[in-house]
């Protein structure tokens, strides 16, 4: 739907702009960003589950969608282990100050203002999308999901890239160390913001192309 795409586009711009602000102001670390991306996918798929329940109540077949959601939640569970225990605890204890480790704990417990604002942006986006979807539920006969979507790819790349970044910048290796000096935090986190922005934008463009193709097919059949 055009309204949903517009909501997602506005959300991407707000989310990216706010993320840049907190990174440049020194309020975000690696765990902040990766954990935020993880919860973005969790929240998104919770709302998709609610949508699938609504469509099932309207007698639409949701078996394929439900299978895709099960796959996603299983993958999210696996990702949560890496993100919380590796980035939040292990990396926090071995490569952070005591204050930054405490900050990770505060983020995990939703007691960090900047993190909670980011989560609020995501929840508002999904609430608006769900409201739009509910209004058009009877006309939505093409609701499909894949087990691996762009958001899951962002998480996958973030975990891998985050591990590489830690390896390069940790200072734990005597003969190899990469440093950006005073811009360390920004240089480390900025690629994650770029990956997230490009994948989310690509998702919107793919959805637009799919809708155009669907309209063309219906027009020809009509």
C-alpha positions as MATLAB code, in Angstrom:
seq = 'XXXXXXXXXXXXXXXXXXXXXXXXXXXXXXXXXXXXXXXXXXXXXXXXXXXXXXXXXXXXXXXXXXXXXXXXXXXXXXXXXXXXXXXXXXXXXXXXXXXXXXXXXXXXXXXXXXXXXXXXXXXXXXXXXXXXXXXXXXXXXXXXXXXXXXXXXXXXXXXXXXXXXXXXXXXXXXXXXXXXXXXXXXXXXXXXXXXXXXXXXXXXXXXXXXXXXXXXXXXXXX';
ca = [
       0.000    0.000    0.000;
       1.149    3.536   -0.851;
       0.319    4.830    2.638;
       2.385    2.085    4.277;
       5.356    2.811    2.010;
       5.121    6.505    2.861;
       5.008    5.709    6.583;
       8.056    3.461    6.264;
       9.972    6.069    4.240;
       9.272    8.805    6.788;
      10.223    6.388    9.567;
      13.528    5.550    7.840;
      14.418    9.230    7.523;
      13.505    9.997   11.143;
      15.201    6.853   12.434;
      18.398    7.456   10.444;
      18.495   11.153   11.314;
      18.016   10.466   15.007;
      20.590    7.656   14.924;
      23.140    9.984   13.336;
      22.414   12.555   16.029;
      23.001   10.175   18.925;
      26.130    8.712   17.283;
      27.650   12.156   16.644;
      26.753   13.258   20.169;
      28.511   10.181   21.599;
      25.367    8.603   23.053;
      25.493    5.346   21.065;
      27.932    2.456   21.146;
      28.172   -0.759   19.132;
      25.820   -2.704   21.415;
      23.289    0.169   21.284;
      23.076   -0.020   17.481;
      23.075   -3.800   17.015;
      20.605   -4.408   19.859;
      18.371   -1.689   18.413;
      18.379   -3.396   15.002;
      17.535   -6.687   16.700;
      14.537   -5.202   18.541;
      13.423   -3.476   15.339;
      13.010   -6.912   13.760;
      11.378   -8.385   16.868;
       8.794   -5.589   17.051;
       8.175   -5.695   13.300;
       7.487   -9.439   13.353;
       5.239   -9.195   16.416;
       3.060   -6.742   14.515;
       3.161   -8.962   11.421;
       1.915  -11.816   13.611;
      -0.992   -9.646   14.760;
      -1.751   -8.830   11.118;
      -1.688  -12.521   10.150;
      -4.136  -13.334   12.976;
      -6.450  -10.603   11.698;
      -6.293  -11.880    8.111;
      -6.851  -15.461    9.264;
      -9.993  -14.275   11.033;
     -11.136  -12.972    7.634;
     -10.736  -16.520    6.254;
      -7.504  -15.862    4.357;
      -4.912  -18.643    4.197;
      -1.992  -17.808    6.458;
      -0.127  -21.128    6.607;
       2.841  -19.964    4.479;
       3.003  -16.659    6.355;
       2.944  -18.397    9.735;
       5.733  -20.758    8.667;
       7.835  -17.752    7.599;
       7.170  -16.049   10.946;
       8.228  -19.171   12.855;
      11.479  -19.224   10.878;
      12.083  -15.556   11.618;
      11.455  -15.879   15.361;
      13.741  -18.905   15.520;
      16.508  -16.947   13.782;
      15.894  -13.967   16.075;
      16.322  -16.210   19.096;
      19.698  -17.362   17.760;
      20.726  -13.779   16.999;
      19.709  -12.697   20.507;
      22.297  -15.039   22.035;
      25.104  -13.508   19.978;
      23.973   -9.932   20.480;
      23.282  -10.002   24.217;
      26.010  -12.319   25.402;
      28.751  -11.541   22.871;
      28.295   -7.821   22.166;
      26.592   -6.840   25.408;
      28.537   -8.914   27.926;
      31.742  -10.360   26.444;
      32.765   -7.374   24.320;
      31.514   -5.012   27.002;
      33.687   -6.627   29.667;
      36.819   -7.045   27.536;
      36.817   -3.877   25.429;
      34.881   -1.224   27.350;
      35.195    0.934   30.396;
      33.129    0.152   33.476;
      30.829    3.074   32.635;
      30.188    1.795   29.104;
      29.457   -1.706   30.373;
      26.934   -0.259   32.838;
      25.446    1.647   29.899;
      24.995   -1.660   28.046;
      23.112   -3.033   31.046;
      20.913    0.076   31.153;
      20.166   -0.286   27.439;
      19.264   -3.953   27.886;
      16.900   -3.052   30.755;
      15.271   -0.209   28.736;
      16.513    2.396   31.166;
      18.388    4.495   28.599;
      16.492    7.547   27.323;
      18.123    7.706   23.882;
      17.558    4.011   23.281;
      13.935    4.192   24.413;
      13.249    7.084   22.013;
      14.610    4.947   19.165;
      12.343    2.068   20.193;
       9.391    4.475   20.371;
       9.978    5.522   16.750;
       9.833    1.862   15.701;
       6.660    1.144   17.716;
       4.872    4.223   16.333;
       5.798    3.172   12.783;
       4.416   -0.333   13.288;
       1.238    0.921   14.980;
       0.531    3.223   12.023;
       1.232    0.432    9.532;
      -1.014   -1.964   11.448;
      -3.827    0.590   11.517;
      -3.519    1.067    7.743;
      -3.379   -2.700    7.191;
      -6.476   -3.270    9.323;
      -8.394   -0.662    7.314;
      -7.494   -2.471    4.083;
      -7.528   -6.027    5.434;
     -10.379   -7.231    3.227;
      -8.539   -6.113    0.074;
      -5.160   -7.540    1.134;
      -5.072  -10.861   -0.677;
      -1.355  -10.807   -1.487;
       0.158  -10.821    1.997;
       3.308  -12.932    1.757;
       6.466  -13.262    3.836;
       9.847  -14.905    3.393;
      11.826  -16.536    6.177;
      14.848  -14.327    5.421;
      14.059  -10.679    4.710;
      16.125   -7.486    4.447;
      15.873   -6.838    8.182;
      17.268  -10.273    8.982;
      20.090   -9.672    6.513;
      20.906   -6.391    8.288;
      21.135   -8.292   11.580;
      23.265  -11.012   10.033;
      25.683   -8.521    8.486;
      25.758   -6.404   11.642;
      26.789   -9.368   13.788;
      29.530  -10.423   11.352;
      30.729   -6.893   10.692;
      30.574   -6.044   14.399;
      32.846   -8.983   15.214;
      35.349   -7.852   12.569;
      35.269   -4.263   13.847;
      35.901   -5.454   17.398;
      38.804   -7.590   16.180;
      40.373   -4.621   14.369;
      39.858   -1.956   17.035;
      39.970   -3.837   20.342;
      43.678   -3.312   20.942;
      43.880   -6.884   22.285;
      46.219   -7.957   19.501;
      49.821   -6.895   19.921;
      50.791   -6.663   16.251;
      47.582   -5.330   14.727;
      45.392   -2.444   15.808;
      43.171   -0.091   13.818;
      42.300    3.288   15.291;
      40.470    6.359   13.996;
      41.624    8.489   16.882;
      39.021   10.900   18.237;
      36.546    9.651   15.601;
      36.720    6.001   16.670;
      33.115    5.731   17.856;
      31.643    7.479   14.804;
      33.829    5.576   12.320;
      32.931    2.225   13.884;
      29.165    2.792   14.012;
      28.574    4.780   10.799;
      28.825    1.724    8.453;
      26.023    0.049   10.428;
      23.764    3.068    9.899;
      24.545    3.012    6.176;
      23.809   -0.728    5.887;
      20.506   -0.319    7.733;
      19.449    2.685    5.636;
      20.261    1.030    2.289;
      18.548   -2.264    3.139;
      15.414   -0.536    4.474;
      15.232    1.717    1.417;
      15.672   -1.299   -0.853;
      12.808   -3.043    0.956;
      10.477   -0.121    0.224;
      11.514   -0.010   -3.444;
      11.007   -3.772   -3.798;
       7.550   -3.468   -2.275;
       6.697   -0.667   -4.696;
       7.860   -2.718   -7.706;
       5.893   -5.742   -6.498;
       2.721   -3.642   -6.171;
       3.194   -2.191   -9.666;
       3.607   -5.687  -11.136;
       0.523   -6.898   -9.236;
      -1.553   -3.986  -10.577;
      -0.347   -4.650  -14.131;
      -1.239   -8.343  -13.886;
      -4.705   -7.550  -12.546;
      -5.196   -4.996  -15.338;
      -4.279   -7.516  -18.020;
      -6.487  -10.204  -16.511;
      -9.308   -7.731  -16.198;
];
